[in-house]
């Protein structure tokens, strides 16, 4: 496969996961989508640097995180690219129902402080290993484990206190 075909496969496989990851930083779905688009452009340009071609998600996730961080340091600018293949996106209705279905759990996790929500989102929503999360976030494995444990405790405590997490959502206790 050439680079454009590989990029197309990555876009199809990882866009939704990466947008959720970016959302943990920017707290805005549209900005998260923009950051992922920028990350795909950077990934396309530096595709030769990818070492583990079998599992590119951790590499792509690191690019998305760096892109989100750099967006806070510099003003956003539009990059027009004509080399990205057109994508058939899910319909608005499908997207809405998917988002509503997972909104309660995601909102509960995203309401946690960022240093807890990121490892939890990567571990539970993206199903990454602790080793992969450690590499993506540039943290020690022990730090990732403790942040997962403390994040779960905070989430559990909030649910036990009033049965609600955040201002808008109610989470079932069997989720944890």
C-alpha positions, 0 to 999 in steps of 0.5 A: 500500500502507498502512503495515501492508502495507509492514511485512508485505512488509519482514518477509517480505523482510528478517527473516532478514537482519536477524536475522543482522546483529543476531546479530553484536552480541548473539551470541544468536539469540533476543536477535537476533530480539527486537532485530529485532522491536523494530527493525520496531516502530520502523521502522513508527512512523517509516516516513515518514522513509525516504528511499529507498523502493526499497531500505529494507534499509540504513535497516532495518539501521541501526535494528537496529544502533542497537537492539542498541547501545541494548540494551546501555545499558538494560534490556530491556523487553517491548513488546506490539504487536497491530498486527504481522501474523501471519507464517507462519514456516518449519518448525523442520526447515527452519530447522534445516537452513538454519542447519546448512548455513551454520553453518560459514561464519557461525561463522567470520566471527562468531568474528572481532572485531566490527569485522571481522565486521560489514563481512564479514557485510554485504558477503558475506552480505547482498550490500551495497555498500561505500557502503551498508555505509559508511552503515549503520556510519557509517564512511568508505568507506576504513575499510570497505575496510580492515576487509574486507581485514583481516577476510579476512586474519584468516580466511584466516590462521586457516584456513591455521594449522590448517584450523579456524576457531573451536572447532567448525567446519571451513571449506573453503579454497575458501570464501575 
